[in-house]
Amino acid sequence: MRLDPDGRPFIALAAVPAAAAALGRKPAVALGLGILPVAVGAFFRDPDRRPDLEGPVDPHLVLAPADGRVMHAGEPEPGVAPPGDWLQISIFLSVADVHINRAPYGGRVTTVTYRPGRFLTAFSPESALENERSEITVVSGAGADERTVVFRQVVGLLARRVVTRIAPGDEIATGQRIGLMKFGSRMDVFVPPGVELLVSKRDRTVAGETPLARWPLAAPVPARSES
């Protein structure tokens, strides 16, 4: 199983107590403490998903950016969506979920905005606006065929850092790895009205595999953020 490079210092730190017990000739204690680095390593696991193996994804599909459980799907929660008209899908990641994040939709990255903030529980709507987060806008096509998707990496009560590995001007593919969030968090995805939502509250999602929404064959005029 591949591990994300950002996990190496955390795994090494978690291994220190077991190593100290081993040096102190306490094998039973060392064995018990050895569970800790294994658990930390599991958090940073980075499995391959369908886009890594099977080529391009259906261009009409918006895929899950994270493993987790859907906690909102439909009209935006009050004050949570960016300016404009949107539908909102929010996914909660527990500490047991894979925390590698993937692009829900491919295209040109037009903005990546990082904001420091608080560490409220990711279940609360306020966390989308007050917690540390990165907001990414992706645009695909042009003119009448232009499609815009906005998504956010939002840290939670235990998460203390958001990692975003894409920048404005990058061309990304649906399902591509784009970063991670460390130790429990949420992801929000915003699509324009007229896009069909394919998930409901409490559904489980798999990053890069679970379809969240489907663009119609004749795409609606996309919502635009207001500066």
N, C-alpha and C positions, 0 to 999 in steps of 0.2 A: 504494500500500500504506500503510495506517495504521501509525503508529509510536506506541508508548506514550509518554506525556509524561515518564515517569521517565528515558527514554533521552536526552533533549535535552542535559543537561550532559555526559554521557559522549561523545556524538557531537561536541559542540563541542570538548571536550578532545582527542579523537582527531584533530580537524581542524587543531589548532595546528601540528604539524610541517609539514604540507603547505602551510599558509598562510605559514609562515616561509620555506620553500624558494621559494615563489612570489615573496615580497617580495625574496628574495635573488637573483632572476633565475636560478633553477635549475629550469626547467620540467620536465626529465626526472625530477629528484628529486621535485618536487612531484607529478607524475603518479603516480609509484610510491607515495609516501606517502598519496596520495588514496584508496588502497584501504582504509586503516585506518578512517576514519570510515564508509565504506560497509559494512565488515564489522561494525562496532559497531552501525550502524543496523539491519542485518539481524537482529541478536540481539533487538532491541526491536520487531520487526515484529509486527503485531497483525491477522491476517487474520480476516475474517468466517467464521463456521462455521454449520452447519445451524440451530441454534436462533435465530441472528440473522435467518434468512431465511424459515423455514418454520413459525413458530408453535410451539405447545406440543409437548413431547416425550412419547412414550408414558410414562405414570406408573409403569409396571412396570419401566422400564429405569434402570439406573445407568450413566452415561456417563463416559468417560475425562476426568479433570480436567486432563490435560496431554498434549502430544505427547511421544513417547519410546518406550522399549522395556520391556515387562513383564519384571521381574527376579524377581518372586515372585507366585504365585497359588495360594491354598489355605489350609491351616491356618496360623495366625500363626507367625512366627518367634519363638523364645523371648524373652520379655520385651519384645517390640515393641508388641503390641496394648494398647489401653487396658483397664481392668478390665472384666470381663464375657466373654461368649462371642462370638467374632467369626471371620469369614474375612477374609483380608488379600490385597490386591492392591497391589503396589508397582511404580512406573514410574520408570525412570531417564531423565533428560533430559541429553543431551549439549549442548555449547555450540552445536551447529548446529541444535538444535531450537527451535521457537517456545517462548518461556518465559512467555507469558500463561497464567494458570491459570483454570480454569472450574469451576463447581460441579458435582460429579458427580450431585447429586440436589437437587431443589427442596424447599422447605419453610421452616420458621422456624428461624433461627439461634439456638440456645440458649446456646452458649458459643463464645468465641474466646479461646484461651489462647496467649500468646506466651512463649517461653522462649529466652533467650540461650544460647549454647553454643559448641561447638568446630566445626571445619571438616574432619571426617574425610571420606574418599572416600564418595560416596553409595552405592556398591556394598555397603558393609559394613553388616550389621544394626545395629551399634552406633551408626551415624549417626542412626538413627531416634530414639534416646534421648539422645544426647549432643550432637548438632549444634544450631545455631540453628534454630528451627522455630515454626510456628503450628499449633495443633490446633483444628479447627472441628467442631462438632456441629450437625447439621441434623435436625429432626424434622418429619415430615409426618403429617397425620391425627391421630386421637385414639382413645383406648380400644383396642378390639381391632384397629382399623385403623391404629394408630400405627406409623410406620416411622422408624427412626433410622439415620443414616449418619454416620460420623466420618471426616474426612480431614485429612491433614497436609501442609503445605508444609515441606519440609526442605532446607536449603541443603547444598551439597556442598563438595568440595575447593576449587573455584574460586569458587563463589557466596559472597558476603559479606553479603547482605542479603535478607530475606524481606519482601515487601510484601503486606499483607492489607487489602483495601478493603471489608470487610463487618464488621458488629458485631452483638452479641447483640440480638435483637428484630427484625432485618431479615428480610423475606420475600424469598427468592431463588428463581429459576427454574433448572431443570436446564439446564446449559450456559451459564449467565450468567458473564460475566467477574467474577472475585473478587480478582484481584491478580496478582503475578508473583514470580519468584525470579531473582536476578541472577547469571548466568554459571555454569550447570551445577548440577544438583540432583536431588532425587527427590520424588515424591509418593506417599503411602500412603493407601489407601482401606480402610475397615473396614465390613463389612456383617454382619448377623446370620446364624447358621447357618440353613440352609433356603433362603437366596437362592442361585439358580443362577449359578455363575461361567461367563462366556462367553469368557474369554481364558485363555491358557496362557503359561508362561514363554517369552520371546523374541519374543512377538507384538509388532508395532508398533501404537501407538495414536495417534489424532488427537483432540485435546481437543474436547469438545462433539459428537463424532460417533461414536466407537467405543464400542459397548456393552460394558461390563465385566461386568455382572451383570443378572439379571432376577428381580424379586420374583414369587413364585407368586401365582396369583389369590386364594388364601386366604392372607393374609400370616401368617407365624409370629409368635409373641410376640417382640418385639425385645429384643436385649440392652440393658442399661442400664449406664451408667458408675456406679461406686461412688465416692461422695465420700470 
